[in-house]
């Protein structure tokens, strides 16, 4: 059956079974296709159901989708932000530093909480010095998109006297107490370690991957991301948070 023989509702249903990127490509086919591919009936299917009311004043749905891709929004009264992956519509989260468990984080001799215009959060954690370096982030898997491969990233930068981060730090990604892998050694100093392991982000931040996991049904419990090193003296790190992003399937 050719597309001209289908109703607009049927065409919209077909487009909604593709991807946001496909829908954008289809809107360039003709004016008729654009009106269907840009319709709320299509883009409502691409929006996660619990995201539609986050910013109720934005319409149509395609505009809301684009806004959530480019402008992370705070959720649940926590220091956590939500955005959408532009290609897939899957949910991305960043756990801000105040939402993390940081060893000695409440002791100003070791960590300071500072405001910086380069962060989406009100405060970031700046390390003065510490021997016991341990950071943990937790999020319920039910908040994440199901049937999705994710990776966790530490988002950070260095300021002031930097020391100790040329030494590997151990990272783990677990569901509850169940370790999904044996962990990995990551080196935060971009001058050390494997090439391209540390990647630059906007506004002077950097990121490094801590581990990967698959969120199958979203009912497995709590995802735990940790970073730990308790041997060497460390200073100069600024932590914005831990970000969880969908991974492209190859």
JOPETA-V247968 format. One record per pair of residues at least 4 apart in sequence whose ideal C-beta (glycine too) atoms are under 6 Angstrom apart, sorted by the first residue. I is the first residue (numbers start at 0). GAP is how many residues later the second one is. Records with the same first field share a line. If there is no record, write none. Layout:
I: GAP + GAP
//
This chain:
0: 4
5: 4 + 5
7: 28
10: 25
11: 24 + 27 + 29 + 30
14: 8 + 11 + 22 + 27
15: 26 + 29
17: 4
19: 26 + 69
20: 66
22: 14 + 19
25: 7 + 11
26: 7 + 10 + 11
28: 4
32: 4
33: 4
37: 24
39: 4 + 20 + 21
42: 18 + 19 + 22
43: 17
45: 19 + 43
46: 4 + 5 + 18
47: 43
53: 19
57: 5 + 6 + 9
66: 4
67: 15 + 16
68: 15 + 17
71: 9 + 11 + 48
72: 9
73: 7
74: 5 + 7
77: 21
78: 17 + 19 + 20 + 42
79: 15 + 19
80: 13 + 39
81: 11
82: 9
83: 5
84: 5 + 7 + 161
87: 158
89: 55 + 58 + 156
90: 54
91: 153
92: 151
93: 147 + 149
94: 4 + 5 + 42 + 146 + 147
95: 25 + 145
96: 27 + 28 + 142 + 144
97: 25
99: 35 + 37
100: 35
101: 23 + 33
102: 29 + 31
103: 6 + 26
104: 6
107: 4
109: 18 + 20
110: 14 + 16
111: 14
112: 10
113: 12
114: 8
115: 8
117: 85 + 86
118: 5 + 121
123: 114 + 116
124: 114
125: 112
126: 108 + 110
128: 106
129: 104
130: 102
131: 98
132: 96 + 101
133: 94
134: 92
135: 90
136: 88 + 105
137: 84 + 86
138: 4 + 84
139: 82
140: 74 + 77 + 79 + 82
141: 76
143: 71
145: 71 + 72
147: 67 + 98
148: 65 + 98
149: 63 + 65 + 94 + 96
150: 58 + 61 + 96
151: 21 + 58 + 59 + 73 + 90 + 92
152: 54 + 56 + 90
153: 54 + 56 + 88
154: 50 + 52 + 85 + 86 + 88
155: 50 + 81 + 83
156: 47 + 48 + 49 + 81
157: 4 + 78
158: 79
159: 76
160: 74 + 75
161: 74
162: 72
163: 68 + 69 + 70
164: 23 + 24
165: 23 + 26
166: 65
167: 17 + 19
168: 17 + 58 + 60
169: 13 + 58
170: 13 + 15 + 39 + 40 + 56
171: 7 + 11 + 54
172: 7 + 38 + 40 + 52
173: 4 + 5 + 6 + 50
174: 45 + 46
175: 45 + 46
179: 33
185: 22
186: 5 + 6
189: 8
192: 4
196: 11
197: 8 + 10
198: 8
199: 6
200: 4 + 6
204: 35
209: 15
224: 17
//
